[in-house]
Amino acid sequence: MVDWILDQPFEFAFLALTTVACVRSQCTYWLGRAVRAGVLRSPWARRVSGEGAARARAKLERWGWPLIPVSFLTVGFQTAVNLSAGLIGWRWALYTLAAVPGWLAWGALYAAGGLAIFAAIGAVAAASPWLAVATVQALVATGIGLAYWRWRRRVAARQAA
């Protein structure tokens, strides 16, 4: 299927992949809402619908919305974010408005060659699974190192102030 999409004109691939992102994220969001509805009818209802949960939901609705479109630029994390939005009971309209830029970015990224990158990673993994593991580990270590470096700079700046 990857080859078939990559052989299509960019406009078609962009539209198809954006639609896939839309449908997948909406299904994941509504799955989270369904689980939430089930929990609200269970003995756990008091824990997820109290004042603390309402405050957390209000803060996420006010400040957490940028996380949704950014999550579409990741692999795997977007599913967790979309499911969580449904689980905490975000309003559908707010969630959808936040997701639209993510759908467009995901469609553009993959239509412009993102799928080719995954195909290349798959080819490397098929040829040498250890090389693929080492590459992923190096990327993760680099990300952790950069995050630690930024964190240390912020701590040093706070201490200097």
N, C-alpha and C positions, 0 to 999 in steps of 0.2 A: 504494500500500500504506500510506503514511503516513496518509492520510485514513481508510482503513478501520480502522486501529488506534485512531486518535484518536476515532472514532465509537463505540467499544466502551465498556462500563462499565469503570471504573478497575480493578476486581478482575481482569477478564479480561485487560486490557492489561498489568497488572502481572505476572500469571502468564505470559502469552505472552512478554513481553520478558525476564523473568527466565530463562525456559527458553532463549531465544535466546542470552542472555549465557552461560549454563552450557554449552550445546552448543558455541558458538563458542570459548570459552576452553579447554574440554577438547580440542577438535580441534587448536587451535593448540599446546597443551602437548604433545600426543602427536605432532604433527608435529616439534616440537623433539626429542622423545625418539627418534624414528625417524632424524632426521639425526644425532643423537649416536651412535646404534648403528652407523650407516654409517661415521662418522668413526672410531669405536673399532676398526673392522675395516680401517682404511686405514693408510698409513705415518704419518699424523698422530696416531695413537693415543698415542704416547709423550708428545706435547705436551699433550694434553687429559686425561690420566689420571695425571699425576705427582703428587708430593707438594704442589706449589704449587697445583694445581687442586683437590686434596682440601681444603687449608686454606681456599681461597676458597669452596668449596661449603659447608663447615662454618660459616664466618662468615655467609654468606648465609642459611643455614637458621636460624641463631640470631638474626640481627639484620635481615635483609632482608625478612622475611615481611610487614611492614606495607605494603611497596610494592605488593604484589599487589592488595589491595582498593582502595587509593587510585588505582591505575592505571585502574580502571573509571570513574572520574570524569573521565577525559581522553578525547580523541579521537585514535586512532592509537597512542598510547603503550602502551595496554593490550595491543595485539597484540605489541609488542616485548617487554613484560614476560612475557607468557604463553609466548611462544616461547623466551625466554631461560631461563625456569624449566625447560622441557623440555631445552634444550640443555645446561644445566649438570648435569642429572640430579637435580633435586630429587625427593625422595620424593613419590609421587603423593598419599598421604594428607595430608601437610603442605601441599602445594600446594592441594589441594581445600579443606581447612579454611580456608586463608587466602583462597581465592577466594569462598567462600560469601557473606561480607558484601558483597563487590564485586558479585556477581550481584544481590543484593537491592537494593543502592543503585542500580545501573544500571537495573533494572526499575522501581523507584519513580520515579527521576528522569525517565525517558523516558515513563512512563505518566502522570506528572503534568504533562507539557507540554514535556518536553525535545525531543520530535519536532517540536512546533510551532515551537520556536526554530529548529531546523534548516530547517524549511520556510520560515520567515521569512527566514533568511539566504539560502536558495536564491532566494527571490523578489527580494531586494535584488540578488543577483548577476545574476539574469536582467535586471533593470531597468537596473542600472548596475554592470558588472563592476569599474570603477575605484573606485567607492564601497566595494564589498565588499573589494577589495584594500587600500584605505586603512584600512578598519575593522580588518582582520586585522593589518595592520602596526602600527596604534595599540595594539591589544591586546598584541601581542608586545613592542613597545617599553615599554609600561607594566609588563609582567611582568619584563622585563630590568631596568628601572629600579628596581623594588621589590626584586628580588633583589640588585642592586648596593648599594642603600641598606642592606639588612639585613646584607650582608657587611661593609660599611664600619663599621657599628655594632659588629659582633662584633670586628673588628680593633681598633677604638678601645678597646673594653672590655678586650681582652687587653693592649693596650699600657699602659692606665691601671693595671692590676692589678700 
